[in-house]
Amino acid sequence: MAKLMSLISLLILLNLFSTLTAAEPSYSSAKNSQKRAFIEASCKSTRYPDLCLRCLARFADTNFTIETLQQLAHVALSVSLYRSLYTKSYLLKMAKQFKAVKSGIEYQIVQDCLKQIDDSVDQLGLSIRELRRLNSQNTNIDDVLWHVSNVETWVSTALTDASACVDSFPGQRMSKMKATIKVKALNVAQVTSNALALFHKYAARATHKP
């Protein structure tokens, strides 16, 4: 099941970024400025606004549509999924190296962190698919609340998993490998925290329609 969810997550991500890559640069400076202003204003409500802006601002210079909080939350979650997959790939590589040299302690530490990040990948994939089911035209508030609750639960779990990986490397003095893993896991936790904040902002509006 986990492998299936990882594959689904990867397909979702590839679909998003292939669309972005294929999109021609937008030459409407006014429209790009509007998108950037929207992203900047939205990122201010996140815990890591500078990181949020660095991750999302580049989307303003393409024909990729970012006009609503739902679209912005979708992009933010996809960025988080990308970072999680990248970190998972790195951890798999490190685990293979430590297993080859029979370094048991380091191997187990990496394996434990890998399990956490792998779960983050699955949870983020589920949340992106669920967010797609949320339509601005939905009139049944119970359906909206159901989808919102699912996304919040899954993204929160992904954040907890990434944070657990970070916490498995306490202290300041550690090997370069451990420090690199901690930095990568911390980045996953931070971008996921930002994505959750942006989704909360969207959900607050979606669940309080007149």
Summary of the structure (lengths in Angstrom):
residues: 210
radius of gyration: 18.1
end to end distance: 40.2
largest distance: 62.4
contacts: 659
relative contact order: 0.15
helix: 80%
strand: 1%
